[in-house]
Amino acid sequence: MAHSHGHTPAAWTGSIIAFVGFCVASAFVVLAQPVGVIAGLVVIGAGAVIGGIMRAAGMGQSKSPGLTAEQAQAHKLAHEQAHRPVAGKAHS
């Protein structure tokens, strides 16, 4: 099952806008200008909103349907078998 790990237009756009907002807010913290800090925080929020809107418009990663009950049980069984201790062998 391949995933894009968030490499979508919505994720990139939201992250870049939020990063710019973080840089603006940080610069104004250093300059001791509260209005600039608030403006930077607004830009960060705008990045989240814009990224969410883009995702809703279909430019984000689609949700995985998840595992069925049978797939989950098979996965659990395989995991238990792979990690079962071998009798008579010292665990290092």
N, C-alpha and C positions, 0 to 999 in steps of 0.2 A: 504494500500500500504506500504509494508515494505522496508526500505532502510538500507543499512549497515553503513551509516554515515561515509564512508571513511575507514572502516575496511577491507582493501584489501591489498594484497601483494605489489601492486604498491605504495599505500599511505604510508604504513609502511616503506618500503624501502626508498622512497624519503625523508620522515620525519626524519628517523634515520640518513641518510647520511647528511642531512642539519643540524641536531642537532650537529653531530660531527664537521662539518665545523664551526658552530657557536662557539663551545667550543674551537677549535683550534684558530680561529680568536680572540676570547676574551682573551685567554691566551697570545697571542703575542701582543695584545694591552697593557696589563699590563706590559709585558717585553719590550715594546717600540721597537719592531722588525717589521718594515713595511713589509718585505718580508713574514714573517709568517702570518701577517694579510691578505695579498693578497692571500696566499696559502689557508687560511681558507675560504675566499670569493669564491675562485675557487671551493672548495669542496662543498660549499652551492649551487653554480650554477650547479655542477655535480649532486647533489641530485635532483634538479628540472628536469634536462634533463633525468636522469635515471628513475625517477618516470614517466615522460611523455612517455618514450619509453616503459616501462612496461605496462602502461595503453593502449597504442596503440597496444601492443601485446596481449591484452585481459585479463590482470591481474588486471585491475582496475574496478571501478564501472561503469556499463553501464548507459547510459543516459536514463532518464525517457521520455516516449513519450509525456508527458504533458496531459493536459485536452483537450477534444473536446469542441467546442463552446457550445454544449448543457450541458455538465458537468460543464463548467465554469458558465453558466447562472443559473443552479440549485444551485450551491455552493453560488453564490451571493445572490440569493433569500433566501436560508436557513439562511445565515448570517444576512440579513436584518430582517428576521422574529425573529431570536433569540435576536436581539438587539433593537427591537422596544420598545419604552417606553409604559408602561401601563397607560391608561387614568385614571385620578383621583388619582393616587398614587404618593406620593412625592418621588422624587429621592434623595437618601441619599448619 
